[in-house]
Amino acid sequence: MARRMILGAVVLLLAGCERPAPWTAFVYPDADTLTVSAEIGRFETFEQCRAGAVKTLAAFGRVGVGAYECGRACRYDRGAGLAVCAETRD
């Protein structure tokens, strides 16, 4: 009986330890042409995603010219031909 209670407690604890969905950074070299983009990586937090995107734009001299977007829980939609995210921020 005690083993079942411990096992049940462990299962409940592990169920609550699910990692949050990562943030994916998308960089647009030209803010006026959002059809051209590059996925630059996945990050644990929005703040890390934003910092990575800004750093990439700076490395290519595109600050003020380009744009970025961070998406959480993104998946590629083949029908639409683009990434679809549960949440996006810039």
C-alpha positions as CSV (number, residue, x, y, z in Angstrom):
1,M,0.0,0.0,0.0
2,A,2.8,2.4,0.9
3,R,4.6,1.6,-2.3
4,R,1.5,2.5,-4.3
5,M,1.2,5.8,-2.5
6,I,4.8,6.7,-3.1
7,L,4.6,5.7,-6.8
8,G,1.4,7.8,-7.2
9,A,3.1,10.8,-5.6
10,V,6.2,10.4,-7.9
11,V,3.9,10.2,-10.9
12,L,2.1,13.4,-9.9
13,L,5.3,15.2,-9.3
14,L,6.8,14.2,-12.6
15,A,3.6,15.2,-14.4
16,G,4.0,18.7,-13.0
17,C,7.6,19.0,-14.2
18,E,6.8,19.2,-17.8
19,R,9.2,21.7,-19.6
20,P,7.6,24.7,-21.1
21,A,7.6,24.9,-24.9
22,P,10.7,26.5,-26.3
23,W,10.7,29.9,-28.1
24,T,11.9,29.9,-31.7
25,A,13.6,33.0,-33.2
26,F,12.8,34.1,-36.7
27,V,14.8,37.0,-38.3
28,Y,13.7,39.0,-41.2
29,P,16.6,40.8,-43.0
30,D,14.2,43.4,-44.4
31,A,11.3,44.5,-42.2
32,D,9.4,45.4,-45.4
33,T,9.7,41.9,-46.9
34,L,8.5,39.4,-44.3
35,T,8.4,36.6,-46.8
36,V,12.2,36.3,-46.5
37,S,13.2,34.9,-43.1
38,A,15.6,32.7,-41.2
39,E,14.9,30.5,-38.2
40,I,18.0,31.1,-36.0
41,G,17.4,28.8,-33.1
42,R,15.3,27.7,-30.1
43,F,15.5,29.3,-26.6
44,E,14.1,28.5,-23.2
45,T,12.7,32.0,-22.6
46,F,11.3,34.8,-24.6
47,E,14.0,37.1,-23.3
48,Q,16.7,34.7,-24.6
49,C,14.9,34.5,-27.9
50,R,14.7,38.3,-28.3
51,A,18.4,38.7,-27.3
52,G,19.5,36.1,-29.8
53,A,17.4,37.7,-32.6
54,V,18.8,41.2,-31.9
55,K,22.3,39.8,-31.7
56,T,21.9,38.2,-35.1
57,L,20.4,41.3,-36.7
58,A,23.4,43.3,-35.3
59,A,25.9,40.8,-36.6
60,F,24.6,41.3,-40.1
61,G,24.2,45.0,-39.8
62,R,20.4,44.8,-40.1
63,V,19.4,46.6,-36.9
64,G,16.8,49.2,-37.8
65,V,16.4,47.6,-41.2
66,G,15.4,44.1,-40.3
67,A,12.9,42.6,-37.9
68,Y,12.5,39.6,-35.7
69,E,9.7,37.5,-34.2
70,C,9.8,35.0,-31.4
71,G,7.3,32.2,-31.4
72,R,6.4,29.7,-28.6
73,A,5.4,26.1,-29.3
74,C,6.0,26.4,-33.1
75,R,5.4,23.6,-35.6
76,Y,5.8,23.6,-39.3
77,D,2.6,23.5,-41.3
78,R,3.2,21.8,-44.6
79,G,-0.1,23.0,-46.1
80,A,0.6,26.6,-45.3
81,G,4.3,26.3,-46.0
82,L,5.3,28.1,-42.8
83,A,5.8,27.8,-39.0
84,V,2.6,28.1,-36.9
85,C,3.2,29.1,-33.3
86,A,0.9,29.0,-30.3
87,E,2.1,32.5,-29.3
88,T,4.3,35.1,-31.0
89,R,6.0,38.3,-29.7
90,D,8.4,40.8,-31.1
